[in-house]
């Protein structure tokens, strides 16, 4: 399971690392599948959108919004 995580601020904190590690563990326990994380800040993800990165196109085509507000993120950053 591939998950895109976009943080408002830094992804370089102990709290972020703890939260994502817990999420990976919970996804595995829930689904039996390994979670692969792609992590960005809002700023770094906005750069991907502006640069027309292929990841953004794949997310637009196949992505499923799991968190409130995530379905509007691509439109707001365009």
N, CA, C and O atoms as a printed pandas DataFrame, in Angstrom:
     atom_number atom_name residue_name chain_id  residue_number  x_coord  y_coord  z_coord
0              1         N          UNK        A               1    0.849   -1.160    0.000
1              2        CA          UNK        A               1    0.000    0.000    0.000
2              3         C          UNK        A               1    0.901    1.232    0.000
3              4         O          UNK        A               1    1.737    1.404    0.887
4              5         N          UNK        A               2    0.725    2.061   -0.977
5              6        CA          UNK        A               2    1.501    3.299   -1.098
6              7         C          UNK        A               2    0.688    4.440   -0.504
7              8         O          UNK        A               2   -0.480    4.632   -0.842
8              9         N          UNK        A               3    1.320    5.187    0.379
9             10        CA          UNK        A               3    0.652    6.314    1.033
10            11         C          UNK        A               3    1.479    7.578    0.848
11            12         O          UNK        A               3    2.686    7.583    1.091
12            13         N          UNK        A               4    0.827    8.640    0.422
13            14        CA          UNK        A               4    1.451    9.958    0.345
14            15         C          UNK        A               4    1.045   10.716    1.598
15            16         O          UNK        A               4   -0.143   10.873    1.882
16            17         N          UNK        A               5    2.029   11.181    2.340
17            18        CA          UNK        A               5    1.787   11.984    3.538
18            19         C          UNK        A               5    2.342   13.374    3.288
19            20         O          UNK        A               5    3.500   13.529    2.899
20            21         N          UNK        A               6    1.512   14.385    3.513
21            22        CA          UNK        A               6    1.938   15.767    3.326
22            23         C          UNK        A               6    1.750   16.498    4.643
23            24         O          UNK        A               6    0.631   16.657    5.132
24            25         N          UNK        A               7    2.877   16.942    5.212
25            26        CA          UNK        A               7    2.860   17.646    6.491
26            27         C          UNK        A               7    2.831   19.142    6.253
27            28         O          UNK        A               7    3.431   19.644    5.303
28            29         N          UNK        A               8    2.134   19.842    7.117
29            30        CA          UNK        A               8    2.112   21.301    7.007
30            31         C          UNK        A               8    3.488   21.892    7.286
31            32         O          UNK        A               8    3.870   22.905    6.700
32            33         N          UNK        A               9    4.217   21.258    8.174
33            34        CA          UNK        A               9    5.550   21.768    8.543
34            35         C          UNK        A               9    6.599   20.695    8.282
35            36         O          UNK        A               9    6.558   20.032    7.246
36            37         N          UNK        A              10    7.506   20.522    9.176
37            38        CA          UNK        A              10    8.637   19.616    9.006
38            39         C          UNK        A              10    8.237   18.148    9.112
39            40         O          UNK        A              10    7.350   17.771    9.877
40            41         N          UNK        A              11    8.927   17.336    8.315
41            42        CA          UNK        A              11    8.809   15.891    8.449
42            43         C          UNK        A              11   10.066   15.336    9.134
43            44         O          UNK        A              11   10.261   14.123    9.213
44            45         N          UNK        A              12   10.895   16.232    9.616
45            46        CA          UNK        A              12   12.164   15.874   10.239
46            47         C          UNK        A              12   12.112   15.992   11.757
47            48         O          UNK        A              12   13.063   16.474   12.373
48            49         N          UNK        A              13   11.012   15.558   12.364
49            50        CA          UNK        A              13   10.904   15.626   13.818
50            51         C          UNK        A              13   10.682   14.230   14.391
51            52         O          UNK        A              13   10.244   13.319   13.689
52            53         N          UNK        A              14   10.985   14.082   15.649
53            54        CA          UNK        A              14   10.765   12.800   16.317
54            55         C          UNK        A              14    9.281   12.452   16.358
55            56         O          UNK        A              14    8.910   11.288   16.206
56            57         N          UNK        A              15    8.441   13.444   16.561
57            58        CA          UNK        A              15    6.998   13.202   16.606
58            59         C          UNK        A              15    6.496   12.678   15.256
59            60         O          UNK        A              15    5.684   11.753   15.215
60            61         N          UNK        A              16    6.968   13.256   14.167
61            62        CA          UNK        A              16    6.572   12.794   12.836
62            63         C          UNK        A              16    7.057   11.361   12.625
63            64         O          UNK        A              16    6.298   10.514   12.153
64            65         N          UNK        A              17    8.304   11.086   12.969
65            66        CA          UNK        A              17    8.859    9.739   12.803
66            67         C          UNK        A              17    8.076    8.715   13.622
67            68         O          UNK        A              17    7.792    7.620   13.138
68            69         N          UNK        A              18    7.731    9.065   14.851
69            70        CA          UNK        A              18    6.948    8.158   15.694
70            71         C          UNK        A              18    5.570    7.910   15.096
71            72         O          UNK        A              18    5.103    6.772   15.060
72            73         N          UNK        A              19    4.928    8.956   14.634
73            74        CA          UNK        A              19    3.585    8.826   14.061
74            75         C          UNK        A              19    3.591    7.977   12.799
75            76         O          UNK        A              19    2.717    7.131   12.612
76            77         N          UNK        A              20    4.563    8.197   11.943
77            78        CA          UNK        A              20    4.597    7.431   10.697
78            79         C          UNK        A              20    4.959    5.971   10.961
79            80         O          UNK        A              20    4.422    5.075   10.309
80            81         N          UNK        A              21    5.857    5.724   11.902
81            82        CA          UNK        A              21    6.193    4.344   12.255
82            83         C          UNK        A              21    4.968    3.617   12.808
83            84         O          UNK        A              21    4.732    2.453   12.485
84            85         N          UNK        A              22    4.211    4.294   13.624
85            86        CA          UNK        A              22    2.982    3.715   14.175
86            87         C          UNK        A              22    1.981    3.433   13.050
87            88         O          UNK        A              22    1.320    2.394   13.043
88            89         N          UNK        A              23    1.876    4.361   12.107
89            90        CA          UNK        A              23    0.954    4.182   10.988
90            91         C          UNK        A              23    1.344    2.961   10.152
91            92         O          UNK        A              23    0.486    2.156    9.789
92            93         N          UNK        A              24    2.623    2.823    9.849
93            94        CA          UNK        A              24    3.088    1.678    9.067
94            95         C          UNK        A              24    2.730    0.378    9.774
95            96         O          UNK        A              24    2.275   -0.578    9.146
96            97         N          UNK        A              25    2.939    0.352   11.074
97            98        CA          UNK        A              25    2.611   -0.836   11.864
98            99         C          UNK        A              25    1.109   -1.119   11.850
99           100         O          UNK        A              25    0.695   -2.268   11.703
100          101         N          UNK        A              26    0.301   -0.083   12.002
101          102        CA          UNK        A              26   -1.156   -0.254   12.019
102          103         C          UNK        A              26   -1.693   -0.678   10.655
103          104         O          UNK        A              26   -2.607   -1.499   10.580
104          105         N          UNK        A              27   -1.141   -0.131    9.587
105          106        CA          UNK        A              27   -1.567   -0.533    8.241
106          107         C          UNK        A              27   -1.274   -2.021    8.036
107          108         O          UNK        A              27   -2.105   -2.756    7.502
108          109         N          UNK        A              28   -0.094   -2.454    8.460
109          110        CA          UNK        A              28    0.259   -3.870    8.312
110          111         C          UNK        A              28   -0.666   -4.755    9.137
111          112         O          UNK        A              28   -1.122   -5.792    8.654
112          113         N          UNK        A              29   -0.948   -4.360   10.373
113          114        CA          UNK        A              29   -1.834   -5.138   11.232
114          115         C          UNK        A              29   -3.251   -5.197   10.659
115          116         O          UNK        A              29   -3.924   -6.224   10.753
116          117         N          UNK        A              30   -3.696   -4.094   10.070
117          118        CA          UNK        A              30   -5.056   -3.987    9.548
118          119         C          UNK        A              30   -5.235   -4.738    8.228
119          120         O          UNK        A              30   -6.239   -5.421    8.026
120          121         N          UNK        A              31   -4.243   -4.606    7.322
121          122        CA          UNK        A              31   -4.414   -5.132    5.969
122          123         C          UNK        A              31   -3.567   -6.362    5.669
123          124         O          UNK        A              31   -3.878   -7.121    4.751
124          125         N          UNK        A              32   -2.503   -6.562    6.436
125          126        CA          UNK        A              32   -1.558   -7.629    6.124
126          127         C          UNK        A              32   -0.549   -7.217    5.063
127          128         O          UNK        A              32    0.305   -8.014    4.674
128          129         N          UNK        A              33   -0.641   -5.980    4.595
129          130        CA          UNK        A              33    0.264   -5.458    3.565
130          131         C          UNK        A              33    1.217   -4.438    4.166
131          132         O          UNK        A              33    0.892   -3.756    5.138
132          133         N          UNK        A              34    2.391   -4.348    3.572
133          134        CA          UNK        A              34    3.355   -3.334    3.991
134          135         C          UNK        A              34    2.944   -1.977    3.424
135          136         O          UNK        A              34    2.469   -1.884    2.292
136          137         N          UNK        A              35    3.131   -0.942    4.213
137          138        CA          UNK        A              35    2.884    0.426    3.750
138          139         C          UNK        A              35    4.205    1.029    3.274
139          140         O          UNK        A              35    5.226    0.948    3.957
140          141         N          UNK        A              36    4.161    1.623    2.110
141          142        CA          UNK        A              36    5.290    2.370    1.570
142          143         C          UNK        A              36    4.916    3.847    1.639
143          144         O          UNK        A              36    3.917    4.270    1.058
144          145         N          UNK        A              37    5.716    4.619    2.347
145          146        CA          UNK        A              37    5.393    6.031    2.550
146          147         C          UNK        A              37    6.192    6.927    1.615
147          148         O          UNK        A              37    7.383    6.717    1.388
148          149         N          UNK        A              38    5.510    7.923    1.085
149          150        CA          UNK        A              38    6.142    9.035    0.389
150          151         C          UNK        A              38    5.786   10.253    1.226
151          152         O          UNK        A              38    4.611   10.583    1.390
152          153         N          UNK        A              39    6.803   10.917    1.753
153          154        CA          UNK        A              39    6.575   11.998    2.705
154          155         C          UNK        A              39    7.061   13.329    2.145
155          156         O          UNK        A              39    8.173   13.441    1.628
156          157         N          UNK        A              40    6.197   14.331    2.262
157          158        CA          UNK        A              40    6.527   15.682    1.807
158          159         C          UNK        A              40    5.943   16.694    2.776
159          160         O          UNK        A              40    5.003   16.407    3.517
160          161         N          UNK        A              41    6.519   17.869    2.751
161          162        CA          UNK        A              41    5.870   19.015    3.383
162          163         C          UNK        A              41    4.955   19.632    2.330
163          164         O          UNK        A              41    5.061   19.318    1.145
164          165         N          UNK        A              42    4.073   20.496    2.764
165          166        CA          UNK        A              42    3.210   21.191    1.810
166          167         C          UNK        A              42    4.060   21.929    0.784
167          168         O          UNK        A              42    3.736   21.951   -0.404
168          169         N          UNK        A              43    5.136   22.525    1.244
169          170        CA          UNK        A              43    6.017   23.294    0.350
170          171         C          UNK        A              43    6.696   22.398   -0.691
171          172         O          UNK        A              43    6.708   22.730   -1.876
172          173         N          UNK        A              44    7.264   21.260   -0.255
173          174        CA          UNK        A              44    7.956   20.383   -1.208
174          175         C          UNK        A              44    6.971   19.714   -2.162
175          176         O          UNK        A              44    7.295   19.479   -3.326
176          177         N          UNK        A              45    5.771   19.408   -1.672
177          178        CA          UNK        A              45    4.771   18.819   -2.553
178          179         C          UNK        A              45    4.273   19.846   -3.571
179          180         O          UNK        A              45    4.013   19.501   -4.724
180          181         N          UNK        A              46    4.141   21.090   -3.154
181          182        CA          UNK        A              46    3.740   22.154   -4.082
182          183         C          UNK        A              46    4.744   22.272   -5.224
183          184         O          UNK        A              46    4.363   22.516   -6.369
184          185         N          UNK        A              47    6.022   22.098   -4.912
185          186        CA          UNK        A              47    7.042   22.132   -5.975
186          187         C          UNK        A              47    6.834   20.997   -6.971
187          188         O          UNK        A              47    6.981   21.193   -8.178
188          189         N          UNK        A              48    6.490   19.805   -6.466
189          190        CA          UNK        A              48    6.215   18.681   -7.368
190          191         C          UNK        A              48    5.040   19.006   -8.293
191          192         O          UNK        A              48    5.085   18.724   -9.491
192          193         N          UNK        A              49    4.005   19.594   -7.730
193          194        CA          UNK        A              49    2.826   19.966   -8.523
194          195         C          UNK        A              49    3.228   20.976   -9.590
195          196         O          UNK        A              49    2.871   20.818  -10.758
196          197         N          UNK        A              50    3.956   21.995   -9.207
197          198        CA          UNK        A              50    4.352   23.053  -10.138
198          199         C          UNK        A              50    5.283   22.537  -11.233
199          200         O          UNK        A              50    5.275   23.035  -12.358
200          201         N          UNK        A              51    6.094   21.521  -10.881
201          202        CA          UNK        A              51    7.042   20.950  -11.845
202          203         C          UNK        A              51    6.421   19.847  -12.694
203          204         O          UNK        A              51    7.109   19.218  -13.498
204          205         N          UNK        A              52    5.123   19.611  -12.519
205          206        CA          UNK        A              52    4.415   18.577  -13.275
206          207         C          UNK        A              52    5.085   17.211  -13.117
207          208         O          UNK        A              52    5.263   16.478  -14.091
208          209         N          UNK        A              53    5.448   16.885  -11.890
209          210        CA          UNK        A              53    6.078   15.609  -11.574
210          211         C          UNK        A              53    5.129   14.455  -11.890
211          212         O          UNK        A              53    3.935   14.551  -11.605
212          213         N          UNK        A              54    5.638   13.362  -12.475
213          214        CA          UNK        A              54    4.793   12.216  -12.804
214          215         C          UNK        A              54    4.066   11.619  -11.589
215          216         O          UNK        A              54    2.982   11.054  -11.740
216          217         N          UNK        A              55    4.645   11.736  -10.403
217          218        CA          UNK        A              55    3.973   11.251   -9.197
218          219         C          UNK        A              55    2.641   11.962   -9.007
219          220         O          UNK        A              55    1.645   11.338   -8.641
220          221         N          UNK        A              56    2.625   13.249   -9.254
221          222        CA          UNK        A              56    1.395   14.030   -9.093
222          223         C          UNK        A              56    0.329   13.554  -10.078
223          224         O          UNK        A              56   -0.843   13.438   -9.721
224          225         N          UNK        A              57    0.737   13.280  -11.310
225          226        CA          UNK        A              57   -0.210   12.765  -12.296
226          227         C          UNK        A              57   -0.771   11.416  -11.859
227          228         O          UNK        A              57   -1.970   11.172  -12.000
228          229         N          UNK        A              58    0.074   10.543  -11.332
229          230        CA          UNK        A              58   -0.370    9.225  -10.864
230          231         C          UNK        A              58   -1.346    9.361   -9.695
231          232         O          UNK        A              58   -2.331    8.627   -9.610
232          233         N          UNK        A              59   -1.068   10.295   -8.809
233          234        CA          UNK        A              59   -1.969   10.517   -7.673
234          235         C          UNK        A              59   -3.313   11.047   -8.164
235          236         O          UNK        A              59   -4.367   10.611   -7.701
236          237         N          UNK        A              60   -3.269   11.972   -9.086
237          238        CA          UNK        A              60   -4.519   12.518   -9.634
238          239         C          UNK        A              60   -5.352   11.430  -10.311
239          240         O          UNK        A              60   -6.580   11.433  -10.219
240          241         N          UNK        A              61   -4.685   10.511  -10.983
241          242        CA          UNK        A              61   -5.395    9.476  -11.730
242          243         C          UNK        A              61   -5.884    8.342  -10.819
243          244         O          UNK        A              61   -7.020    7.887  -10.954
244          245         N          UNK        A              62   -5.031    7.885   -9.893
245          246        CA          UNK        A              62   -5.340    6.667   -9.143
246          247         C          UNK        A              62   -5.492    6.863   -7.641
247          248         O          UNK        A              62   -5.895    5.939   -6.935
248          249         N          UNK        A              63   -5.174    8.054   -7.143
249          250        CA          UNK        A              63   -5.173    8.273   -5.694
250          251         C          UNK        A              63   -6.563    8.264   -5.092
251          252         O          UNK        A              63   -7.548    8.614   -5.742
252          253         N          UNK        A              64   -6.619    7.858   -3.847
253          254        CA          UNK        A              64   -7.859    7.865   -3.068
254          255         C          UNK        A              64   -7.608    8.720   -1.832
255          256         O          UNK        A              64   -6.700    8.441   -1.048
256          257         N          UNK        A              65   -8.407    9.751   -1.665
257          258        CA          UNK        A              65   -8.265   10.650   -0.513
258          259         C          UNK        A              65   -8.695    9.913    0.753
259          260         O          UNK        A              65   -9.798    9.373    0.822
260          261         N          UNK        A              66   -7.822    9.896    1.745
261          262        CA          UNK        A              66   -8.123    9.215    3.001
262          263         C          UNK        A              66   -8.339   10.168    4.164
263          264         O          UNK        A              66   -8.971    9.803    5.156
264          265         N          UNK        A              67   -7.827   11.372    4.054
265          266        CA          UNK        A              67   -7.939   12.342    5.149
266          267         C          UNK        A              67   -8.755   13.543    4.680
267          268         O          UNK        A              67   -8.720   13.926    3.510
268          269         N          UNK        A              68   -9.482   14.117    5.616
269          270        CA          UNK        A              68  -10.284   15.307    5.303
270          271         C          UNK        A              68   -9.391   16.394    4.713
271          272         O          UNK        A              68   -8.340   16.718    5.267
272          273         N          UNK        A              69   -9.810   16.939    3.611
273          274        CA          UNK        A              69   -9.055   18.016    2.974
274          275         C          UNK        A              69   -8.033   17.540    1.948
275          276         O          UNK        A              69   -7.578   18.331    1.122
276          277         N          UNK        A              70   -7.672   16.278    1.988
277          278        CA          UNK        A              70   -6.651   15.815    1.052
278          279         C          UNK        A              70   -7.144   15.781   -0.386
279          280         O          UNK        A              70   -6.344   15.843   -1.319
280          281         N          UNK        A              71   -8.442   15.685   -0.568
281          282        CA          UNK        A              71   -8.979   15.675   -1.926
282          283         C          UNK        A              71   -8.875   17.032   -2.598
283          284         O          UNK        A              71   -8.961   17.113   -3.824
284          285         N          UNK        A              72   -8.695   18.093   -1.840
285          286        CA          UNK        A              72   -8.572   19.433   -2.411
286          287         C          UNK        A              72   -7.123   19.920   -2.494
287          288         O          UNK        A              72   -6.860   20.972   -3.076
288          289         N          UNK        A              73   -6.193   19.174   -1.923
289          290        CA          UNK        A              73   -4.797   19.608   -1.869
290          291         C          UNK        A              73   -4.220   19.877   -3.253
291          292         O          UNK        A              73   -3.582   20.909   -3.460
292          293         N          UNK        A              74   -4.428   18.987   -4.188
293          294        CA          UNK        A              74   -3.864   19.170   -5.533
294          295         C          UNK        A              74   -4.425   20.412   -6.213
295          296         O          UNK        A              74   -3.692   21.142   -6.881
296          297         N          UNK        A              75   -5.722   20.654   -6.044
297          298        CA          UNK        A              75   -6.319   21.849   -6.671
298          299         C          UNK        A              75   -5.735   23.126   -6.053
299          300         O          UNK        A              75   -5.445   24.088   -6.765
300          301         N          UNK        A              76   -5.569   23.129   -4.749
301          302        CA          UNK        A              76   -5.076   24.338   -4.074
302          303         C          UNK        A              76   -3.633   24.633   -4.418
303          304         O          UNK        A              76   -3.238   25.798   -4.458
304          305         N          UNK        A              77   -2.824   23.593   -4.672
305          306        CA          UNK        A              77   -1.410   23.788   -4.934
306          307         C          UNK        A              77   -1.121   24.055   -6.417
307          308         O          UNK        A              77   -0.008   24.449   -6.764
308          309         N          UNK        A              78   -2.087   23.850   -7.272
309          310        CA          UNK        A              78   -1.869   24.058   -8.708
310          311         C          UNK        A              78   -1.702   25.524   -9.036
311          312         O          UNK        A              78   -1.510   25.879  -10.199
